[in-house]
């Protein structure tokens, strides 16, 4: 019974996680205030949640700051690109609905929605892949996050994100469910929107990032680390 109330016991560990999530949520919202920095703040959020909350390594503010600064340019361009693509898909679907008649309307709508869904699944991993270019500590447990070089092309980030989303589809579906949960709740009952908004302002974004990070790390370790080990073994054999 006494172990429950020790500094390293489950109760204080849980309270520590809760406080970390609340603090990280505040930092993330502050980082989003200039609007243009939302991409960098998203990258810092998911990377910090994966490292500090899921793996108990590093310090929240320091990790967030380092990832935010180092990935600012690439994250910002990625967010702008995704926003533009989302707008294009939305306009295209409206255009198809207003111009084409059945069955072409259904065919093009399904086509656009399929492409949009694929891009959404890839984007769920993309900001994490960008964030893993940040140098971290030299501990053994930190290898999955620091194995990638600091500077990588956007093409390589997309390749890794695609590999993760397709190669670990069960994890991808769980991450998608977590990310779309507030939308589903709002669709079920619009009266819950105000309460849901308050939850996300208080801790929701960081909690979502922590849950995403838990499954992303599993997928990352399984796919990317395993792929890297296979490549190293092939080079050794040569």
N, C-alpha and C positions, 0 to 999 in steps of 0.2 A: 504493500500500500504506500509506503514511504517513497518508493521509486517513482510513483506517479508525480510527486511534487518536487523531485530533484531538478536541478538546472538543466540536465540533459535528458530528463524524463519526457514522456509523450505529451503531457499537458503543456509544458513550457515550449516544447518543440512545435506543437500545433499553434500556440499563440505567437511564436516567432514567425511562423509561415504566414499567419494572418496579417501580422503587422508589416511584413515584407511586401505582401500583395497590395496592401493599402498604400504604402509608401511608393511602390513602383507605379501604381495607378496614377497617383498624384504627379509624379515625375513625367509620366507619359503624357498626361493631359496638358501640362505646362509646355512640354516639347511640341505639342500640336497647335499651340496658340497662334503662331505666325502663319498657319495654314500650309504654306509652302514647305514646311519642315515635317509634315505628317509622314512622308515616306521614311525619312531618317528616324523619326520617332518610333514608327512601327518596327523597323529593323532592330533598333536598340531594345524595344520592348520584348520581342520574341526571343532575342539572343540573351538578354539579361534574365528573363524568366527561366529559360532553359538552363542557364549556367548557375545562377544564384539561388533560385527557388527549387528547381528540380534536382540539382546536384549539390546544393549547399557549398558552392565554391565562389570565392571572390566577394566583392562588395557591390551593393546595388548601384549606388550613385556613380562610383568610379567606372564600373563596367558599362553602365548606360552611357556615360559621357564619352568613353573611348570608342564605343561602337557608333554612337551618334556622329561623332566627328569624322571617324575614319571612313564611314560608309555614306556620308552625307550626299555627295555628288551622285553616286550610283543609285542610292535609294530614292532620291528626289526624282531623278529621271525615270526610274522604274515606276514610281507612283503616278507621275504625270502621264506616262505611256499607257498604263493600265486604265487611268481615268478617261483618256481620249478613246481608247478601244472600247470601253464600256459605253461611252456616249455614241460611238459609231454603230455598235451593235443595236443599241436602243432605237436609234433613228432608222436603221435598216429594217428592223422588225416593224416599226410603225409604217414605214414606206410600203413594205410588202403587204401589210394588212389593209392598206388603203388603196393600193393600185391593182394587185393581183386578185384573181378570183380562184375559187376551188377548182382543182386540187393543188394548183401551184402555190397558193397562199400557205397551205399546210406544209408543203414540201420545203419551201424556203424558210418558213418559220422554224421548223424542226432542225433544218441545217444550221441556221444562225444560232439557235439555242444550244445545239450540240457543241459547236465550236466554242461558244461562250462558257459552257460548263467545263470543257477541257482546260481552257485558259484559267478559269477560277480554281480548279483543282491544282494546277501547276503553281498559281500565285500563292497558294497556301504554304508552300515550301520555299518560294522564291526569296522572300525577305530574310528567312533564316539562312539560306545559302549565301546571300550577300553578307550577312552579319558574321558568318564564320571566317571571313577574311581578316577579322580583328585579332591581333596577337594577344594571347592570354598567358596565364602562368605556366610554369614548366612542370607542373605536377603530372604524374602518370595518368591520373584519371581525366585529365584535361585534353588528352590527345585527340579525341574525335572532333573537338572544336578548334584546335590549333594546327591540325595536320595540313589544312589547305594553305597555300601561299597567300600573302597579304593582298597582292594585286592580281586579280583575275578578270578575264573578259566577261562581259555580260552574257555572251554566248555560252560560256562554261557554266555560269550560274543557272541559266535556263535548262541546260542539259542535265545538271544535277537535280534540279527541281522536278524535271520531267521524269527522271529515273526514279526518284523517290515516290512521286505520286502514282506512277504506274506499277513500280516494283513492289510497293507495300500498299496495295489497294484497301485492305481491311483498315489499316491505320488512317489512310486518306479519307475513307468514309466516316470514321469516327471523328476525325478533325473537322470534316465538313458539317457533321451533325452538331458539334460543339459551336462552330462559328455561326450556323444558321438557326440555332436554338432561339435566340431573341426574336428573330423574324417569325418563326413558327408560333411562338407564344403570342406575339402580337396579332397574328392572323387568326388564332383561335379565340382570343379575347382582346379586343382593342382597349378595354378598360384597364388592362394591365400595363399599358404603354408607359404611363407616368411613373409607376413603381419600378418598372424595368429600367427606365432612364436613370432613376435615382441610384439603382444598384450599380449600373455601369459607371456612373460618375464617381461613386464611392470606391468600388473595387472590381467591377465587372470586366474591364478591359484586361487588367493584369491577371485575373483569375482565368479568363479565357486563354490568354497567352501561356500561362503555366500549364493548363491542361493540354493545349496544343503542343507545347514544348516537350511534355512527357512522351507523347506518341511520336513526335518528330525525331526526338533523340533515339528512340527505339528503331525507327525506320532508317535514320542516318547511320547508326551503328551497323545495322543489318545489311544495308545496300552499299553505301559509300565506302565504309571501312572494309567490308568484305571484298568489294571490287578492287580497292587499293592493295589489299593483301594478295589477291590473286595476281594482279599486275606485277607486284614485287617478286612473287614466286616464279612467274614466267621469265622475268629478267634474270633471276638467279640461275635458272636452268639454262638460259642462253649463254 
